[in-house]
Amino acid sequence: MSDVAFVILAFMIAVYVLLDGYDLGIATLAPFISHNEEDRASAMHAIGPYWNGNEVWLIAAGGVSFAFFPLAYASAFSGFYLPFMVVLWLLMFRGIAMEVREHFPSELWHAFWDAAFSASSALLILLFGVTIGNLVRGLPLHKSGFFFGTFGFLLNPYAIAVGLFAVAALTQHGATFLNMVAADELAARSRSAAARLWWAVLALYVVVTVFTLWIRPVVYTRPWMIAIALLSLAAFAMLRVRLASTSRTAPFVCSTIFIAGLLVAAAATLYPYLLPVVGGSGGLTIYAASAPPNALSWAVSATLVGLVVVGSYSFMVVRRLAAR
């Protein structure tokens, strides 16, 4: 049952990254492709119907992690407490910027809230990337399972490289989504930005991959992970081809497959650990950190029902908005 719980949690986090990733990316990109306030407003309106619902997956993943793996939840907060608080404030500030913007008639206030929305979104991506980078690299864990390092430890070169890669990849992801839904001129600038970002993503991908193979050589013992990596790379290469075509949907689909492949690879690299130890092959496993069997069974059953409900509702909302 612990394995099922791990898969469910990884799935929920992946869905959050794929869905909220494009609106975080659009917010990060907007200042660079907007020529005026109308363009910035159009970019924000493109994600307006979706961003609040997308963040539900993050909240749900946090609740599920506590229900499935309470010990890992406690250990993670002992090390990531400050980053998690910063993430919380950024999420709040981002929501305020989105909702309050239209209540101020002044263009100066519009510019301020647009800048706040973009900056908080970019920092969120960076922090999420740094978190994933530290999980893959490993943490200084006491034998009791609690973090005994410092905040400075989390800001190591590998984690920062993963964070920068996340910023580039999700900004590109947002550009492909904006290309799909925006008006012609803004869509063209989004497509051009995605094509330029492709090279940055490629360079950072190579850097992060090389260091990941050095830090976590587990991929050499799991050949099926190579197939996942090749599928992800094929989608990334196809993204470049589709950006040169007239299709609006295909680039976004390719970007989605590329990022999904990366997330699956990250989860597979961690398995069976939730919090690996830095510089070693130990850590807190899903079996040691999971809730008691009976509680875990009930939590998994309730989560599966909830996923069906939330998934169905999200599908109906997207379909209805797309029909407008």
Residue, then its C-alpha position, 0 to 999 in steps of 0.5 A: m500500500s505504501d507503493v500505491a500511496f507514493v504513486i498517488l502523491a507523485f501523480m498529484i504533484a506532477v498534475y500540479v506542476l503541469l497545470d499551475g506550471y503554465d500559469l506561473g510560466i505565463a506570469t514570469l514571461a509576461p513582462f518580456i513579451s508585453h508591449n503595453e498594459e493591454d498585453r499584460a492584462s491579456a496574459m493575466h486574463a488568459i490564466g484567470p479562469y484556471w490558476n485558482g483551480n490549479e493550485v487546488w492540486l498543491i493544497a491537496a498534495g500537501g494534505v495527502s502527504f500528511a495523511f500518507f507519510p506523516l513522518a516524512y511530512a514532519s521531517a520535511f518541515s524541520g528542514f524546509y520550514l523557512p522555504f515553505m513559509v516563503v512559498l506560502w507568502l508568495l502564493m498569497f501575494r500572487g493571489i492578491a495581485m491577481e484579484v486586486r489588480e482590477h479594483f484599481p483604475s490607475e495604470l501605475w497600480h496596474a503596473f505594480w500588481d503586474a510586476a508583483f504577480s510576475a516576480s512572485s511567480a518566478l520566485l515560486i518556480l525557483l523555490f519549487g525547483v530548489t526543493i526538488g533539487n535538494l530532494v534528489r541530491g539528499l538531505p542531512l538527516h539525523k538517524s531519527g529522520f529529522f533535518f539537522g542542516t542549515f538553510g544555507f545548505l539548501l542553496n547549494p549549486y546543484a539545487i540552484a541549477v535545478g531551480l534555474f532549469a525549472v524557471a526556464a522550462l516552465t516559462q517555456h511551458g507558459a509560452t506554449f500555453l499562451n500561444m495556444v489561447a492568446a490573440d494572434e499578435l500576443a500568440a506570435r510573440s509567445r511562440s517566438a519567446a518559446a523558441r528562444l527559451w528552447w535553447a536555454v532549457l536545452a543547455l540547463y537540461v544537459v547541466v542538470t542531467v550530468f550532475t544528477l547522474w553523478i549524484r544519483p547513479v541509480v539510473y544505471t541500475r534501472p534501464w527503464m528510466i532510460a526509456i522515460a528519458l528518451l521519451s521526454l527528449a523526443a517530446f522536447a525535440m518535437l517541441r522545437v519542430r512544432l514551434a516552427s509550424t502553424s499548430r497552436t496546440a501541438p507545442f503545448v502538448c509536446s511541452t507537457i509530455f517533456i515536463a511529465g517525463l522529467l517528473v516521472a524520472a525524478a520520482a523514479t530516482l527518489y524511489p523508494y526514498l522520500l527523503p534520501v540522505v546526502g552523500g549516501s544510499g540511506g534515508l527515510t523510505i516510503y515504508a518507514a514514513s508511512a501511516p499505519p496500514n489501516a489508516l493508510s488504506w482508508a486514506v488511499s481509498a478516500t484520496l482515489v475517490g477525491l481524485v475522481v471527483v476533482g478530475s471530473y470537475s476540472f475536465m468539465v470546467v476546462r471543456r466549458l471554458a474552451a467552448r466559449 
